């Protein structure tokens, strides 16, 4: 794995610093020894360090490039494959790198089609979601796409969202940001209602009332009590966004009318979209009619019902990769017009 930093430039040492050590120096002896070992190791291992070739080695480790795409320390991305077309994976709440089991075989499948797989961290990654927002996420997603356009001459991206990452995609494409024009297609894997899931947990109604009160008092950026969200510190605004009826994160609830769904998701009709719904998703309450929800969601979007699939599709990895690759092969080459040309 190599490291890049979009904000740094290689430095050239000035002549006063270019000193030579005596052949008998203990320091030069260490340097020569390490250099000799490194050359021997590199000569023996070649390009197959870790065994095998391609984006995944025989130890199931990812090969690629890690780089910074924005000014924040958390804004780090990892890319497998060196291609001008990228699939950007956007995870859900508490997710970061290696969030789902299908990413490994997906990286291999994308390599064969000359696409890169990109995993990245942003302000909402891991436990950061509680003090972030969809608006902040959209800004940082745009920065990532801008990096590929300006630094790597990207020919277009496909956004692959898992869980709350689906909300990120819907929100981002609604912003109509300049870099969003580089999005060739969107894939929504497990687009479920955080609100409906949270409603099944004890104490949620009382905490929604508290969050609403704090917001009305101008304290939306203050933290909620720990018991409201044991996984992560969370602001009153984000708790309300995730848990309240018609909150900013409330996009896929089963109670929405056709008009309400159109208001939230109608703009997705201009982007080729695949909805992958797990029919045994443990985060969907039992009272929800999953088949009816799939048929109503996203209007004319292409839909795939993953029979017996759980939320992460760890029990349907092969089917998940197959469905994703079908839309990549079909819609990936379409619709990219460089708005900067």
Secondary structure, 3 states (H helix, E strand, C coil): CEEEECCCCCCCCCHHHCCCCCCCCHHHHHHHHHHHHHHHHHHHHCCCCCCCCCCECCCCCECCEEEECCCCCCCEEEEECCCCCEEEEECCCCCCCCCCCHHHHHHHHHHHCCCEEEEECCCCCHHHHHHCCHHHHHHHHHHHHHHHHHHHCCCCEEEEEECHHHHHHHHHHHHCCHHHHHEEEEEEECCCCHHHHHCCCCCHHHHHHHHHHHHHCCCCCCECCHHHCCCCCCEHHHHHHHHCCCCCCCCCCCCCCHHHHHHHHHHHHHCEEEEEEECCCCCCCCCCCHHHHHHHCCCCCEEEEECCCCCCCCCCHHHHHHHHHHHHHHHCCCCCCCCCC
